[in-house]
Amino acid sequence: MRAIVLAGVISTLISLFGTPWVIRYLNKRQFGQFIRQDGPASHHTKRGTPTMGGVVIIFAAVVGWGLGNLIAHRQPNVSSVLVVGLMLGLGLVGFLDDGIKITRERSLGLKARWKIALQAVVGITFSLLALQFPNGRGVYPASKAISFLRDTSMDLAIWGPTVAVIGFVVWSNFLITAWSNAVNLTDGLDGLATGAAIIFFGAYVLVNIWQSNQLCGVKNFDPATCYQVRDPQDLAILSAAIAGASVGFLWWNTSPAKIFMGDTGSLALGGAIAGITIVSRTEILGGIIGGLFVIIVLSSVIQIGFFKISGGKRVFRMAPLHHHFELLGWGEVTIVTRFWIVAILLSGFGMGLFYAQWVSNLGPGG
């Protein structure tokens, strides 16, 4: 528990007091955000606001995670190292994307095919490594089974080892791409994605602590209730570090934002979400706890799909969903606050399901 608290506090302080320095540096270099011309008119005033702020979140989270472990005299285990690697890899892709937008003075960065290719390289590397490194109990960071509240009976291993690995890599990369793009789409209003990320990672601190306290093979727990996860305590420390880094950044990112996280931050946070759900074996539960991100990405999918099917008609005035409400006349702060409320409710519902499943598996003496 000490390492969890230290990681959260250290990352918060680094992000809170380090972000103003980054803002001054980016302003001096004129690394400002370019705004879509077809977006809401109110967004045009945001042109020139420093972007690439995700570097602060990444740096603060990694340092907080590292120092939290160091001060608590413990060594990080492989599960959290893999998630950090995934976060750094996707953060680098986002950094390249932001850099092209700034240097070429446009709202579009990397070409789609290059962005997808780079995300795939990072994602495939993570996926293959996650199937290695068993611990003393024979538990790997990830499993080949589709997971909800824990691993389900939908195990890809029934198709043979080679097909199982390919199937896992495809499934894992779907999650990585979906989550990184979901956070990226959510990052359209001041503080919206940052606040939603705090809610998600704060919830996963509790989920991972619970898994750690009910870990199979460590204590004499009932196999029906214990959790077959390799390093849940490490994941709780990392979740606390990312949540803390996001809290410090939100101080400067809330309306009116002094800095944006950019693709650097949104892809990194999306990768961290995907990675933590995969190695904690709660892949579908993550979609409930992070339900706001899912709703927002689905609004874009629905809009695009309906537009093509109907020959030009739209379901929403503009996608993603938060821009629809802007065009209805809602204020930005109102939208962000209400979306945060939705995120909290969905997070609470997901955690309720997680606990209820554990309680339902208790024997008569439980």
C-alpha positions as CSV (number, residue, x, y, z in Angstrom):
1,M,0.0,0.0,0.0
2,R,2.9,2.3,0.8
3,A,4.2,2.1,-2.8
4,I,0.7,2.8,-4.2
5,V,0.3,6.0,-2.2
6,L,3.9,7.2,-2.9
7,A,3.4,6.6,-6.7
8,G,0.2,8.6,-6.7
9,V,1.6,11.5,-4.6
10,I,4.9,11.8,-6.5
11,S,3.3,11.7,-9.9
12,T,0.7,14.3,-8.9
13,L,3.4,16.7,-7.6
14,I,5.6,16.3,-10.7
15,S,2.7,16.9,-13.1
16,L,1.2,19.8,-11.1
17,F,4.5,21.7,-10.8
18,G,6.2,20.5,-13.9
19,T,3.3,21.4,-16.4
20,P,3.8,25.2,-16.1
21,W,7.4,24.8,-17.1
22,V,6.4,22.8,-20.1
23,I,3.7,25.4,-21.0
24,R,6.3,28.2,-21.0
25,Y,8.7,26.0,-23.1
26,L,6.0,25.2,-25.7
27,N,4.8,28.8,-25.9
28,K,8.4,29.9,-26.5
29,R,8.8,27.4,-29.3
30,Q,5.3,28.3,-30.6
31,F,4.2,24.6,-30.4
32,G,0.5,25.4,-30.6
33,Q,-2.7,23.4,-31.4
34,F,-4.2,23.7,-34.9
35,I,-8.0,23.6,-34.9
36,R,-10.3,21.9,-37.5
37,Q,-12.1,24.5,-39.6
38,D,-15.3,22.4,-39.6
39,G,-15.4,22.2,-35.8
40,P,-17.6,24.3,-33.4
41,A,-16.9,28.0,-33.8
42,S,-16.0,28.3,-30.1
43,H,-12.9,26.1,-30.6
44,H,-11.3,28.6,-32.9
45,T,-10.2,30.7,-29.9
46,K,-8.1,27.7,-28.7
47,R,-5.8,27.9,-31.7
48,G,-2.2,28.2,-30.6
49,T,-2.8,26.7,-27.1
50,P,0.3,24.6,-26.4
51,T,-0.1,20.9,-27.2
52,M,2.1,17.8,-26.7
53,G,1.3,18.1,-23.0
54,G,1.0,14.3,-22.8
55,V,4.8,14.3,-22.3
56,V,4.2,15.6,-18.8
57,I,1.6,12.9,-18.0
58,I,3.9,10.1,-19.3
59,F,7.0,11.5,-17.5
60,A,5.2,12.0,-14.2
61,A,3.5,8.6,-14.3
62,V,6.8,6.7,-15.1
63,V,8.8,8.6,-12.5
64,G,6.1,8.2,-9.9
65,W,5.8,4.5,-10.6
66,G,9.6,4.0,-10.5
67,L,10.2,6.1,-7.3
68,G,7.1,4.6,-5.6
69,N,8.6,1.2,-6.0
70,L,12.2,2.3,-5.1
71,I,11.2,4.1,-1.9
72,A,9.1,1.2,-0.8
73,H,12.1,-1.1,-1.4
74,R,10.5,-3.2,-4.1
75,Q,11.3,-4.1,-7.7
76,P,8.7,-3.7,-10.4
77,N,7.4,-6.9,-11.9
78,V,7.1,-7.7,-15.6
79,S,3.3,-6.9,-15.9
80,S,3.7,-3.2,-15.1
81,V,7.0,-3.0,-17.1
82,L,5.1,-4.3,-20.2
83,V,2.3,-1.7,-19.7
84,V,4.8,1.1,-19.2
85,G,6.5,0.0,-22.4
86,L,3.2,0.0,-24.3
87,M,2.4,3.5,-22.9
88,L,5.8,4.8,-23.9
89,G,5.6,3.2,-27.4
90,L,2.2,4.6,-28.2
91,G,3.1,8.0,-26.6
92,L,6.0,8.1,-29.1
93,V,3.6,7.5,-32.0
94,G,1.5,10.3,-30.7
95,F,4.5,12.5,-30.3
96,L,5.4,12.0,-34.0
97,D,1.8,12.8,-34.9
98,D,1.8,16.0,-32.9
99,G,5.2,17.0,-34.2
100,I,4.0,16.8,-37.9
101,K,0.9,18.8,-37.0
102,I,3.1,21.6,-35.5
103,T,5.9,21.7,-38.1
104,R,3.5,21.5,-41.1
105,E,0.9,23.8,-39.4
106,R,-2.1,21.7,-40.0
107,S,-4.7,19.7,-37.9
108,L,-3.7,16.4,-39.5
109,G,-0.5,14.6,-38.5
110,L,0.8,11.2,-39.5
111,K,-0.9,9.6,-42.5
112,A,-3.5,7.0,-41.3
113,R,-1.6,4.0,-42.8
114,W,1.6,5.0,-41.0
115,K,-0.1,5.7,-37.7
116,I,-1.9,2.3,-37.9
117,A,1.4,0.6,-38.8
118,L,3.3,2.1,-36.0
119,Q,0.6,1.3,-33.5
120,A,0.6,-2.3,-34.8
121,V,4.4,-2.6,-34.2
122,V,4.0,-1.4,-30.6
123,G,0.9,-3.5,-30.0
124,I,2.3,-6.8,-31.5
125,T,5.5,-6.4,-29.5
126,F,3.5,-6.0,-26.3
127,S,1.2,-8.9,-27.1
128,L,4.0,-11.4,-27.8
129,L,5.9,-10.4,-24.7
130,A,2.8,-10.6,-22.6
131,L,2.6,-14.3,-23.3
132,Q,6.1,-14.8,-21.9
133,F,7.6,-14.5,-18.4
134,P,5.7,-16.9,-16.2
135,N,6.2,-16.4,-12.4
136,G,6.9,-19.1,-9.8
137,R,3.2,-20.1,-9.8
138,G,3.2,-20.6,-13.6
139,V,1.1,-17.5,-14.2
140,Y,1.8,-15.4,-17.3
141,P,1.2,-11.6,-17.6
142,A,-1.6,-12.3,-20.1
143,S,-3.7,-15.3,-21.0
144,K,-5.1,-16.6,-24.2
145,A,-8.7,-16.6,-22.8
146,I,-11.1,-13.7,-23.3
147,S,-11.6,-12.1,-20.0
148,F,-14.6,-10.2,-18.4
149,L,-14.4,-10.0,-14.6
150,R,-11.7,-12.7,-14.8
151,D,-10.7,-15.2,-17.5
152,T,-13.8,-16.8,-19.2
153,S,-14.2,-20.2,-20.7
154,M,-13.6,-18.6,-24.2
155,D,-10.0,-19.8,-24.4
156,L,-8.2,-19.5,-27.7
157,A,-5.9,-22.3,-26.7
158,I,-8.5,-24.9,-27.8
159,W,-7.5,-24.1,-31.4
160,G,-3.9,-25.1,-30.8
161,P,-0.8,-23.1,-29.7
162,T,-0.1,-21.3,-33.0
163,V,-3.7,-20.2,-33.7
164,A,-4.1,-19.2,-30.1
165,V,-1.1,-16.9,-30.2
166,I,-2.3,-15.3,-33.5
167,G,-5.8,-15.0,-32.1
168,F,-4.5,-13.3,-28.9
169,V,-2.3,-10.9,-30.9
170,V,-5.3,-9.9,-33.0
171,W,-7.6,-9.5,-30.0
172,S,-5.0,-7.7,-28.0
173,N,-4.2,-5.2,-30.9
174,F,-7.9,-4.6,-31.4
175,L,-8.2,-3.5,-27.8
176,I,-5.0,-1.4,-28.0
177,T,-6.2,0.4,-31.2
178,A,-9.7,0.8,-29.9
179,W,-8.7,2.2,-26.6
180,S,-6.0,4.6,-27.9
181,N,-8.5,5.9,-30.5
182,A,-11.3,6.2,-28.0
183,V,-9.2,8.4,-25.7
184,N,-8.0,10.4,-28.7
185,L,-11.6,11.1,-29.7
186,T,-12.6,12.0,-26.2
187,D,-9.9,14.5,-26.0
188,G,-12.0,17.2,-27.7
189,L,-13.0,19.4,-24.8
190,D,-10.9,21.0,-22.1
191,G,-10.3,18.4,-19.4
192,L,-12.8,15.8,-20.6
193,A,-10.3,13.0,-21.5
194,T,-8.0,13.8,-18.5
195,G,-10.9,13.7,-16.0
196,A,-12.3,10.5,-17.5
197,A,-8.8,8.9,-17.3
198,I,-8.5,9.8,-13.6
199,I,-11.8,8.1,-13.0
200,F,-10.7,5.0,-14.9
201,F,-7.3,4.6,-13.3
202,G,-8.6,5.5,-9.9
203,A,-11.1,2.6,-10.2
204,Y,-8.4,0.3,-11.3
205,V,-6.3,1.1,-8.2
206,L,-9.1,-0.5,-6.2
207,V,-9.7,-3.4,-8.7
208,N,-6.0,-4.3,-8.6
209,I,-5.7,-4.0,-4.8
210,W,-8.7,-6.3,-4.5
211,Q,-7.1,-8.8,-6.9
212,S,-3.9,-8.6,-4.9
213,N,-5.6,-9.3,-1.6
214,Q,-7.4,-12.3,-3.2
215,L,-4.6,-13.7,-5.2
216,C,-4.5,-17.4,-6.1
217,G,-1.6,-19.4,-4.8
218,V,-0.5,-16.7,-2.3
219,K,-3.0,-17.6,0.4
220,N,-5.4,-20.5,0.8
221,F,-8.2,-19.0,-1.2
222,D,-11.1,-20.8,-2.9
223,P,-10.2,-21.3,-6.6
224,A,-13.7,-20.0,-7.4
225,T,-13.0,-16.6,-5.8
226,C,-9.3,-16.0,-6.1
227,Y,-7.7,-14.2,-9.0
228,Q,-5.2,-15.7,-11.4
229,V,-3.3,-12.5,-12.2
230,R,0.5,-12.3,-12.2
231,D,1.2,-8.9,-10.7
232,P,-1.9,-7.1,-9.5
233,Q,-0.1,-5.0,-6.8
234,D,2.3,-3.7,-9.5
235,L,-0.7,-2.7,-11.6
236,A,-2.3,-0.9,-8.6
237,I,1.0,1.1,-8.2
238,L,1.1,2.0,-11.9
239,S,-2.6,2.9,-12.0
240,A,-2.1,5.2,-9.0
241,A,0.9,6.8,-10.8
242,I,-1.1,7.4,-14.0
243,A,-4.1,8.7,-12.1
244,G,-1.9,11.1,-10.1
245,A,-0.1,12.4,-13.2
246,S,-3.5,13.1,-14.8
247,V,-4.7,14.9,-11.6
248,G,-1.7,17.3,-11.7
249,F,-2.2,17.8,-15.5
250,L,-5.9,18.5,-15.1
251,W,-5.2,21.5,-13.0
252,W,-3.8,23.2,-16.1
253,N,-5.9,21.3,-18.7
254,T,-9.4,22.2,-17.3
255,S,-11.4,25.0,-18.9
256,P,-10.0,27.3,-20.1
257,A,-7.1,25.0,-20.9
258,K,-3.6,26.3,-20.7
259,I,-2.2,23.2,-22.4
260,F,-3.6,20.2,-24.3
261,M,-2.3,16.6,-24.0
262,G,-2.3,16.1,-27.8
263,D,-2.0,12.7,-29.4
264,T,1.1,12.2,-27.3
265,G,-1.1,11.9,-24.2
266,S,-4.2,10.4,-25.6
267,L,-2.5,7.5,-27.3
268,A,-0.3,6.8,-24.3
269,L,-3.3,6.8,-21.9
270,G,-5.3,4.6,-24.3
271,G,-2.4,2.2,-24.5
272,A,-2.2,2.1,-20.7
273,I,-5.9,1.4,-20.4
274,A,-5.7,-1.5,-22.9
275,G,-2.5,-2.9,-21.3
276,I,-3.9,-2.8,-17.7
277,T,-7.1,-4.5,-18.7
278,I,-5.2,-7.2,-20.6
279,V,-2.7,-8.1,-17.9
280,S,-5.3,-7.8,-15.1
281,R,-7.6,-10.1,-17.1
282,T,-10.5,-7.8,-17.1
283,E,-10.7,-6.8,-20.7
284,I,-14.5,-6.5,-21.0
285,L,-14.9,-5.1,-17.5
286,G,-12.6,-2.3,-18.7
287,G,-15.1,-1.4,-21.3
288,I,-17.7,-0.8,-18.6
289,I,-15.5,1.1,-16.1
290,G,-14.2,3.2,-19.1
291,G,-17.7,3.3,-20.6
292,L,-17.6,7.0,-21.4
293,F,-14.7,6.4,-23.8
294,V,-16.7,3.6,-25.4
295,I,-19.8,5.7,-25.8
296,I,-17.9,8.5,-27.5
297,V,-16.1,6.2,-29.9
298,L,-19.4,4.5,-30.7
299,S,-21.0,7.8,-31.5
300,S,-18.4,8.4,-34.2
301,V,-18.8,4.8,-35.6
302,I,-22.6,5.3,-35.7
303,Q,-22.3,8.7,-37.4
304,I,-19.9,7.4,-40.1
305,G,-21.8,4.2,-40.7
306,F,-25.2,5.9,-40.9
307,F,-23.8,8.6,-43.1
308,K,-22.6,6.0,-45.6
309,I,-25.7,3.8,-45.5
310,S,-28.2,6.7,-45.7
311,G,-26.4,8.6,-48.4
312,G,-25.4,11.6,-46.4
313,K,-27.8,11.8,-43.5
314,R,-26.5,12.2,-39.9
315,V,-27.6,10.9,-36.5
316,F,-25.8,13.6,-34.6
317,R,-25.2,17.2,-35.5
318,M,-21.5,16.4,-35.2
319,A,-19.4,13.5,-33.9
320,P,-17.9,12.7,-31.5
321,L,-20.8,13.0,-29.1
322,H,-19.6,16.0,-27.1
323,H,-19.5,18.2,-30.2
324,H,-23.2,17.3,-30.8
325,F,-24.1,18.8,-27.5
326,E,-21.9,21.9,-28.2
327,L,-24.0,22.5,-31.4
328,L,-27.1,22.1,-29.3
329,G,-26.0,25.1,-27.3
330,W,-24.6,23.4,-24.2
331,G,-21.6,25.2,-22.6
332,E,-18.3,23.4,-22.6
333,V,-18.0,23.2,-18.8
334,T,-21.5,21.8,-18.6
335,I,-20.8,19.1,-21.1
336,V,-17.5,18.1,-19.4
337,T,-19.0,18.0,-16.0
338,R,-22.0,15.9,-17.0
339,F,-19.8,13.5,-19.0
340,W,-17.6,13.1,-15.9
341,I,-20.8,12.2,-14.0
342,V,-21.6,9.6,-16.6
343,A,-18.0,8.3,-16.3
344,I,-18.3,8.0,-12.5
345,L,-21.6,6.2,-12.7
346,L,-20.3,3.7,-15.3
347,S,-17.2,3.2,-13.3
348,G,-19.2,2.5,-10.1
349,F,-21.4,0.1,-12.0
350,G,-18.4,-1.8,-13.3
351,M,-16.8,-2.0,-9.9
352,G,-20.2,-3.2,-8.5
353,L,-20.3,-6.0,-11.0
354,F,-16.7,-6.9,-10.2
355,Y,-17.5,-7.2,-6.4
356,A,-20.9,-8.9,-6.9
357,Q,-19.3,-11.6,-9.0
358,W,-16.8,-12.3,-6.2
359,V,-19.5,-12.4,-3.6
360,S,-21.7,-14.7,-5.7
361,N,-18.9,-17.3,-5.9
362,L,-18.5,-17.4,-2.1
363,G,-19.5,-20.7,-0.5
364,P,-22.1,-21.1,2.2
365,G,-19.6,-20.1,4.8
366,G,-18.7,-16.9,3.0
